[in-house]
Amino acid sequence: MVENAHIFQQVLFQGEEVLRVFKPHKGRFWASRLLGHLPGLIMLMVFAIFFVAMIYSTAPADAASPISTGAMIGIILAMILGFPVLFFLLEIIAGRFWLKNRWYCYTNRRVIIQCGILGRNFRFLDLNQAMNSFVRISFLDRLLKKNTGSIKFSTMMNPMLGMGMNMGMSNQMSRGSWGGGGVGMGTMFYFLYVEDPHGILREIQEAAQAHQHSAANLNQNLSNQINNLANQIGNMNQNQQGQNPNNQQWNNNQGNNQNNNQWNNSNQGGWNNNNNNNNNNNNQGGW
């Protein structure tokens, strides 16, 4: 049995088999989770410093000033250090739940994702649709040199993202966010931060090809069975039609037999009358 296959046991169809189970790479995940927000945090700290400095510059410079120099330094340090610490603390807590509940697998029928932070959700994709997919190797993947990347599975209703107007959504997801890559139509089927993504995608596509061949063979067998059944029904109808002339001939023979019986009966009646006449003549002669 495949390791950790029991995680998806409750959502499998009858006859469906888990072929392999994956989990995001921890180092790649935490790098994306923590480092991805640094530009935003730096901008936030710069804005906080500018805002506090503006308030301090507009405050009266007498002893009755509501904000002293020491208090202003404390506020600035709290904004510079407090917000990032609080933010990263929340990110670590949410990231632990995200990573704990995040599992990927593919079966002989579907691609399945388990995700969620406080709860557990499952997402499904037919294995046939996994043929239209691509691998995204980000700057962090190349920087860490862990042979990691993300696999995007596209669908007919949700074509490939990561280009054009949807680049922002894909970049946000690759950096790591509160949604954990699970918010919106554009992030529905991503294997995020997996190790050896090209090998995984090749395995899934080979399984998809095998599934397509199996379905084609099943359809061909079903078509052959239907054709055989239609031929049998046609042969039965031909046999029944071929037996009808024999039945008609047999009915004609019965009619002839009845005529012969009538002819015989009439002949017997005439022969009996002749015998009676002969007997009467003989008796008169004897008399």
N, C-alpha and C positions, 0 to 999 in steps of 0.2 A: 504493500500500500504506500502511496505517496505521502511523504512527511507533511504534517499539518493539513492534510486533506479533510480532516474532520471539521475544520472551520467552515467549510462550504457544504457540509453534508446536508444541512437542513433545506437548502435551496436547489438541490439537484433533482433532475427529472429521473424517472425510472429508466434504467439502462445508461444513464449518463455517468461518465467516469472522469475524475480529476486526473489530468496528465502531469501537471507540475504546478507548484505553488511558489510565489515570489514575495519578497518584502523589500521596501525601500532601503537603500544603503544608509546606515546611520550617520557616518561621517559626512556624506554628501547632503543628507537631509538637514543636519544641524548647521552646516556651512551655509546652506541656502536660507535656513530659517533665521539665523542670527545676522549673518553678513548682508543679507539682502535688504535689510532695513536701515543699514548704516547711513546711506545718503539722506533718507528722510529724517532720521534722527539728528543728523548734523544740521540740516536746514531748520529743524524745530529748535535746536539749541541756539542757533544764530538768531532766529526770530525772537526767542525769549530774552537773549542778552540785549538785543536792540530795543525791545519793548521796555525792559526794566531801565535801561540807560536813558531812554527818552523820558520816562516818568521821573527819574532822578534829576535829569537836567532841567525839567520844568518845575521842580519843587523849589520853594523858597529856601535860601541858604542862610537862614537865621536859626537860632537855638530852638525856636518853636516848631521846627520842621517835623511833620508827622513821621518821616522816615529818616533815621539817622544813617550815618555812613556804615556803621557796623551792621545794622539791619539790612541795608541795601546789599552789602557783600554777602550776607547770609542768604538772602533771597536769590541772588544771582547763582551762588553755589548750589542751592537747592534745585534751581531750574536746570542748571547744567548737569548735575549729577543725579538728582532725584528722578526726573522724568525718564531718562534712559534706564536707570536701574529698575524702576517700576515696570516699564514697558518690557524689558528683557525678562523680568521675572514672570510676567504674564505669558510671554511668548514661550518660555521654557515649560510652564505648566500645561499650556494648550498643546505645545508640540509633543510632549510626552504622551498625552492621550491620543493625539493624531497618529503618532508612530505606532503606538500599541495596537490601535484598531485598524491600521492600514495593511491590507493583504491583497495580493493579486493572484489569479490563477487562470488557467485555460483548461477546458475539458475537451472531450471529443465532439462537443456541440457548440459551446459558448465560451466567451471571455467574461470573467466575473471579477468585480472589484468589491471588496468590503472596505468601508470608510466610515468616518464619523469621529466626533470628539467626545461628546457626552453620550450619544447613542451609537448604534451600529446600523448602517444602511448597506444595501447591496445594489449594484448596478450590473446590467447584463447587456451583452452584445453577441449577436449570432456570429459563429465562427467564420461563416462565409464572408462577412463584411470585414474581417480582419485583413483581407488581402490588400485593401486600400489603406496603408499605414505608412508612417515614416518615423525615423529616429531623430531626435533633437539633442545635439551635444552642445551644451552651453559653455560660457567662459569658465565658470567654476568647475565644470567637469574636466576641462582641459587643464585647469590650474592644479586641481587636486591629484590628477593622474591616477584615478582609481578605476578607470575603464567603466565609468558610469554614464548614464544618459536617461532620457525619457522617451517613451514610445507613445505616439498619438494614433489612436484608431479612429478613422473617419467613417461616417455613415452617409447614406443617401440624403437624409434630412439635415445632417450636420457635416458638411464637407470639410476638407482639411483646413485646419487653422494654423496660425503661426506665420501668416503672410498678410500683407496689406492692412486692412482695417482692423484685423484681429490680432495684430502683433502685440499690441499693448496688453491684451488679455493673456496671451501666452507668456509674455515676459513677466507679468505679475504673478502668474502661477509658478513659473520657474524659480522666482525669487523666494517663494514661500509666503503665504498669507494666512490670515485667520481662517479662511475657508479651506486651507490645506489643498488647494487645487481641485476643490469639489464644488465650486459655485458657478452657476451659469451654464448655458448650453455649450460654450466653448471648452469647458473643462470636464466634460462628462466621462470620457474614456482616455485617460492618461495613465500609463504605468510610469509614475514619477520616480526618479533617482534610482533606477534599477541597475544592477551590475551586469555588464556584457549585454547591452540592449540589442545590438545587432544579432547576436546569437539567439536571444529570446525571440526576437521578431521572426527570425528564420524558422525556428521551431514551430511557432504559432502558424506561420504561413504554410509550412509543410503539413501540419495537422489540418489546416483548412482545405488544402488540396486533397488530402486523403478523405476528408468528410465529403467534399464535392464528388469525388470518384465513387464513394460508397453510395451517395444519394443518386448519382447517375445510374449505377448498377441496379439499385433498388427500383428506380423508375423503369429501367429497361426490362427487368424481370416482371414487373407488374404489367407492363405493356405486352410482353410475350404471353403472360397468363390470360390477359384479356383477349388477345388475338386467338389463342388456342380455344378459349371458351366460345368465342364467336364462330370459329371453324366447326367446333363440335355441334353447336346449335344449327349451323347451316347444313351440316351432314345429316343431322336428324330430320330436318325439314325435307331434304332431298329424298331421304329414305322413305319418309311418309308419303311424299308425292309419287314415288316410284311404286309403292304398294297399292295405290288406288286403282290402276288398270286391272290388276289381278283380282282385286275385290269386285270390280265391275264384271269381270269375266266369270267370276265364281257366282255372282248373282244371276248372270245370264244362264249359266248352267243349271242353277236351281230352277229358273223359269222353264227351261227346256225339260227338266225332270218332271215338273208339275204338268206340263203339256203331255209328256209321255204317259204320266200316270192317268191323266184324263182320257187319253187315247186308249190306253189299256183298259180302263174301266168301261169305256163305251164299247170296245170290242168284246170284252167279256160279257157285257149286257146283251149284245147282239148274238153272241155264241150261245148264251144261255137260252135266249128266245128260240133260236133254231133247234136247240136240243128239245125244248118243250114241244115244239110243233112236230118234230119227228116222233116223239113219244106218243103224242096224241094220234098221229096217223097209224102208228103200229097198233095201238090199242083198238082203233076202229076196225083195222083190218082183221085183227084177231077176233073181234066181237062178231 
